[in-house]
């Protein structure tokens, strides 16, 4: 069982930056591919980025490529999402998700077994 707790959301002006954190419980964090998804009001939850459990392979949605960076610290059981050059369309609730020994290439919510409660990110224009 893994519990995920996101933090770091807030209100920021367009062009600004935020760093989200997701702290995981459990002793096997390093065996989980970690991902960030987001959900805007009235829209489906969408994939943002993922980092594979082994090595440092990452994948990004086209909409955030070059602006967002995912990283992980296995010693701290934490995954991060650095968001730069934020746009109003990035406004959403951001969710952390975990997939045991996942390939890191899945964009689908059903591939991830564990989810955090979400943290709100609001970008004003």
Long-range contacts (C-beta under 8 A, 24 or more apart in sequence): 1-25, 1-26, 1-114, 2-26, 2-28, 2-29, 2-32, 2-98, 2-113, 2-114, 3-114, 4-96, 4-97, 4-98, 4-114, 4-115, 4-116, 5-116, 5-117, 6-94, 6-95, 6-96, 6-116, 6-117, 6-118, 6-119, 7-119, 8-119, 9-94, 9-119, 9-120, 9-121, 10-120, 10-121, 10-122, 11-122, 11-123, 11-124, 12-86, 12-121, 12-122, 12-123, 12-124, 13-123, 13-124, 14-86, 14-87, 14-88, 14-123, 14-124, 14-125, 15-85, 15-86, 16-86, 16-123, 17-82, 17-83, 17-84, 17-85, 17-86, 18-83, 18-86, 18-121, 19-80, 19-81, 19-82, 19-83, 20-80, 20-81, 20-83, 20-94, 20-96, 20-119, 20-121, 21-78, 21-79, 21-80, 22-78, 22-79, 22-80, 22-81, 22-96, 22-116, 23-76, 23-77, 23-78, 24-77, 24-78, 24-79, 24-98, 25-77, 26-77, 28-100, 29-74, 29-77, 30-74, 31-100, 31-101, 32-98, 32-99, 32-100, 32-101, 32-102, 32-114, 33-98, 33-99, 33-100, 33-101, 33-102, 33-103, 33-104, 34-70, 34-72, 34-79, 34-96, 34-97, 34-98, 34-99, 35-96, 35-97, 35-98, 35-99, 35-106, 35-112, 36-70, 36-79, 36-81, 36-94, 36-95, 36-96, 36-97, 37-94, 37-95, 37-97, 37-109, 38-90, 38-92, 38-93, 38-94, 38-95, 38-121, 39-92, 39-93, 39-95, 39-118, 40-89, 40-91, 40-92, 40-93, 43-92, 45-95, 45-109, 47-107, 47-108, 47-109, 48-81, 48-94, 49-81, 50-102, 50-104, 50-105, 50-106, 51-79, 51-104, 52-102, 52-103, 52-104, 53-100, 53-101, 53-102, 53-104, 57-104, 58-104, 59-104, 59-105, 61-107, 63-89, 64-90, 83-121, 86-121, 86-123, 87-123, 88-123, 88-124, 88-125, 89-123, 90-121, 90-123, 91-121, 91-122, 91-123, 92-120, 92-121, 93-118, 93-119, 93-120, 93-121, 94-118, 94-119, 94-120, 94-121
